[in-house]
């Protein structure tokens, strides 16, 4: 699975690179903020609904992140053509 590389790579002493989160994780985190803003259809007072919502939100967030990475690759290829 493509991750898009690292979102915030940085170099420390001895030429060691520290990676941090991937761009895929970064995109998913930002998508998650918007998904969680409107939890229609879930009764958040019920534990089962909260768990179902959390699982659904995570799946959708990464689906959005994957779509963003695909679009990013398409855009890069068209700009390099």
C-alpha positions as CSV (number, residue, x, y, z in Angstrom):
1,X,0.0,0.0,0.0
2,X,1.3,3.4,-0.9
3,X,1.8,5.8,2.0
4,X,3.0,8.9,0.0
5,X,6.2,9.0,2.0
6,X,6.6,10.8,5.2
7,X,4.7,13.9,6.1
8,X,7.4,15.6,8.1
9,X,10.8,13.9,7.7
10,X,13.7,15.6,9.3
11,X,17.4,15.0,9.7
12,X,19.2,14.8,12.9
13,X,22.9,14.3,13.8
14,X,24.9,11.6,12.1
15,X,22.8,11.7,8.9
16,X,20.0,9.8,10.6
17,X,16.5,10.5,9.3
18,X,13.4,10.3,11.5
19,X,10.2,9.7,9.7
20,X,7.2,10.5,11.8
21,X,3.8,9.9,10.3
22,X,3.1,9.1,6.7
23,X,1.3,11.4,4.4
24,X,-1.5,8.8,4.3
25,X,-1.8,9.1,8.1
26,X,-1.7,12.9,7.8
27,X,-4.5,12.9,5.2
28,X,-6.6,10.5,7.2
29,X,-6.3,12.5,10.4
30,X,-7.5,15.6,8.6
31,X,-10.4,13.7,6.9
32,X,-11.4,12.3,10.3
33,X,-12.0,15.8,11.7
34,X,-14.7,16.5,9.1
35,X,-16.2,13.0,9.3
36,X,-16.6,13.3,13.1
37,X,-18.4,16.6,12.8
38,X,-21.6,15.0,11.6
39,X,-22.2,11.6,13.2
40,X,-25.8,11.2,11.9
41,X,-27.5,7.9,12.6
42,X,-25.5,7.0,15.7
43,X,-26.7,7.3,19.3
44,X,-23.5,8.4,21.0
45,X,-25.0,7.5,24.4
46,X,-24.7,3.8,23.5
47,X,-21.4,2.1,23.7
48,X,-22.1,-0.1,20.7
49,X,-23.0,2.9,18.5
50,X,-19.8,4.7,19.6
51,X,-17.7,1.7,18.7
52,X,-19.4,1.3,15.4
53,X,-19.0,5.0,14.6
54,X,-15.3,4.9,15.5
55,X,-14.7,1.9,13.3
56,X,-16.7,3.5,10.4
57,X,-14.9,6.8,10.8
58,X,-11.5,5.2,10.7
59,X,-12.3,3.2,7.6
60,X,-13.7,6.2,5.8
61,X,-10.8,8.4,6.8
62,X,-8.3,6.0,5.3
63,X,-10.5,5.6,2.1
64,X,-10.4,9.3,1.7
65,X,-6.6,9.4,2.3
66,X,-6.1,6.7,-0.3
67,X,-8.2,8.6,-2.8
68,X,-6.2,11.8,-2.1
69,X,-2.9,9.9,-2.6
70,X,-4.2,8.5,-5.9
71,X,-5.2,12.0,-7.1
72,X,-1.8,13.3,-5.9
73,X,0.0,10.7,-8.1
74,X,-2.2,11.5,-11.1
75,X,-1.5,15.2,-10.7
76,X,2.3,14.6,-10.4
77,X,2.3,12.4,-13.5
78,X,0.4,15.0,-15.5
79,X,2.7,17.8,-14.4
80,X,5.8,15.8,-15.4
81,X,4.5,14.9,-18.8
